[in-house]
Amino acid sequence: MKSDTQETQADAVAGKIRALILNGTFHPGQPLRQEALSEQLGVSRTPLRHALQSLAEDGLVEITGYKGARVKELDQGMVSDLFDMRLLLEPLALRSALRHHTKLDFAKAEMALDAADAEQDLAKLAELNWDFHYALYRPSNRQTLLRTIEQLNKASAFAEVMASSIAVRSEKSSSEHRKLLQACQNGDEVGAVSMLREHLQLARHDIRNWEE
C-alpha cells in the first residue's frame, strides 16, 4: 500500500512524464528506462514505478513485464475503444450534471476555454481540455463515472497528440466547446448532449484522418 507521501510523489512524477510524452520528448514505442528516468527526474524508483503504473492505467504507457515500460503506440482499435466509451459515458455524466450546474461551474468552464485559447503547450492544452469537460460533468457527483471519464480523456489527449490533431483542431475545438457551454447555460439538455456527441465524433474523425 502506498503512503500519502508516496502517492503525492507518484502523482507529481506521472504529471512530469505525461507532459514529456504529450510534448513529444518521448515518442510512441520509446522505452522508458527506470534508471535513466530516475536520474533525469531526480526521484527514487518507488514513486517512479507507481507513476508508470498510473500512466499505464491512463493508456499512455505500456508495461512490458520484465522489460520495463515504453510509450504506447497509437492504433485504430485503441482510438475506436476510447471514443466508443466516451460517447456512452460523457453524455451520461452531462445529463446527470445539467440540473445541478451553478454559475461557478460555468465560470470555471469559461476560464479553461479562455486559457486554452492562449495556450501553445500541448500538455497544458490537454489539461485545460479536461478542466473544461470536468467543470461541466462534476456536478453529477458520480465519482466512479468521473474517474473513468478522466482516464479516457487522458488517453484521448495522448491519441490526439500522436495524431497531431490536438494542435490542428484547437480553434475548431474552442468553437465546439463554447457552443456546448452555451447550451448548458441555457438548460438545453437535448442541444447540449447533441453538441457533446458531435464534438467527440469530430475529434475521432480528425484522428482517423491522420491514421489514413
Secondary structure, 3 states (H helix, E strand, C coil): CCCHHHHHHHHHHHHHHHHHHHCCCCCCCCEECHHHHHHHHCCCHHHHHHHHHHHHHCCCEEECHHHCEEECCCCHHHHHHHHHHHHHHHHHHHHHHHCCCCHHHHHHHHHHHHHHHCCCCHHHHHHHHHHHHHHHHHHHCCHHHHHHHHHHHHHHHHHHHHCCHHHHCHHHHHHHHHHHHHHHHCCCHHHHHHHHHHHHHHHHHHHHHHHC
